[in-house]
Amino acid sequence: MFSALLLVFSLLNSISLAAASEKLSAREKEIESLEVENRCLRAECENRLSLEDIESYAEDVLGMRRCSPEQIIDNG
């Protein structure tokens, strides 16, 4: 009787372990997918924030212009 209970308990634990392992595998795949998406989004963000784009925005939208050498004061 005891061995039968032990066998049933062991089988239930095996089923529970298999379910947990399956969930872990799914989460690992999700993490991997999110890491790939994160890398792509970072690369896209870096491409959007190029120096040329920033300079163009400063000039075209904000009306800023580069300083001439005589406007620069060196406090060093």
DONU-286063 format. One record per residue (C-alpha): x, y, z; residue in one letter. Coordinates in nm, 2 decimals. Each point is the difference from the previous one (the first is absolute). Layout:
% DONU-286063
ATOM      u      v      w type
ATOM      X      Y      Z    a
...
This chain:
% DONU-286063
ATOM      u      v      w type
ATOM   0.00   0.00   0.00    m
ATOM   0.28   0.24   0.10    f
ATOM   0.19  -0.07  -0.32    s
ATOM  -0.31   0.06  -0.21    a
ATOM  -0.05   0.34   0.17    l
ATOM   0.37   0.07  -0.05    l
ATOM  -0.03  -0.08  -0.37    l
ATOM  -0.30   0.22  -0.04    v
ATOM   0.18   0.29   0.18    f
ATOM   0.30  -0.05  -0.22    s
ATOM  -0.21   0.01  -0.32    l
ATOM  -0.18   0.31   0.11    l
ATOM   0.34   0.17   0.07    n
ATOM   0.12  -0.11  -0.34    s
ATOM  -0.30   0.15  -0.17    i
ATOM   0.04   0.32   0.20    s
ATOM   0.37   0.02  -0.08    l
ATOM  -0.08  -0.05  -0.37    a
ATOM  -0.25   0.28   0.00    a
ATOM   0.24   0.23   0.18    a
ATOM   0.27  -0.09  -0.25    s
ATOM  -0.24   0.08  -0.29    e
ATOM  -0.08   0.34   0.15    k
ATOM   0.37   0.07   0.05    l
ATOM   0.07  -0.09  -0.36    s
ATOM  -0.28   0.23  -0.13    a
ATOM   0.13   0.29   0.22    r
ATOM   0.36  -0.05  -0.13    e
ATOM  -0.13   0.02  -0.36    k
ATOM  -0.20   0.31   0.09    e
ATOM   0.31   0.16   0.16    i
ATOM   0.21  -0.09  -0.31    e
ATOM  -0.26   0.16  -0.22    s
ATOM  -0.02   0.31   0.21    l
ATOM   0.38   0.03   0.00    e
ATOM   0.01  -0.01  -0.38    v
ATOM  -0.28   0.26  -0.02    e
ATOM   0.19   0.22   0.26    n
ATOM   0.32  -0.02  -0.22    r
ATOM  -0.20   0.10  -0.31    c
ATOM  -0.17   0.29   0.18    l
ATOM   0.33   0.13   0.14    r
ATOM   0.16  -0.01  -0.34    a
ATOM  -0.29   0.18  -0.15    e
ATOM   0.01   0.26   0.28    c
ATOM   0.38   0.05  -0.05    e
ATOM  -0.05   0.05  -0.37    n
ATOM  -0.27   0.26   0.06    r
ATOM   0.22   0.20   0.24    l
ATOM   0.28   0.06  -0.24    s
ATOM   0.20   0.32   0.03    l
ATOM  -0.12   0.11  -0.34    e
ATOM  -0.36  -0.03   0.10    d
ATOM   0.06   0.19   0.32    i
ATOM   0.18   0.28  -0.19    e
ATOM  -0.28   0.01  -0.26    s
ATOM  -0.26   0.03   0.27    y
ATOM   0.19   0.27   0.18    a
ATOM   0.04   0.20  -0.32    e
ATOM  -0.34  -0.06  -0.18    d
ATOM  -0.24  -0.02   0.30    v
ATOM   0.17   0.20   0.27    l
ATOM   0.17   0.25  -0.23    g
ATOM   0.34  -0.05   0.16    m
ATOM   0.33   0.07  -0.18    r
ATOM   0.36  -0.10   0.06    r
ATOM   0.21   0.25   0.19    c
ATOM   0.27   0.19  -0.19    s
ATOM   0.36  -0.03   0.15    p
ATOM  -0.02   0.36   0.14    e
ATOM  -0.31  -0.09   0.20    q
ATOM   0.17  -0.28   0.19    i
ATOM   0.15   0.11   0.34    i
ATOM   0.27  -0.23   0.15    d
ATOM  -0.01   0.02   0.38    n
ATOM   0.27  -0.27   0.03    g
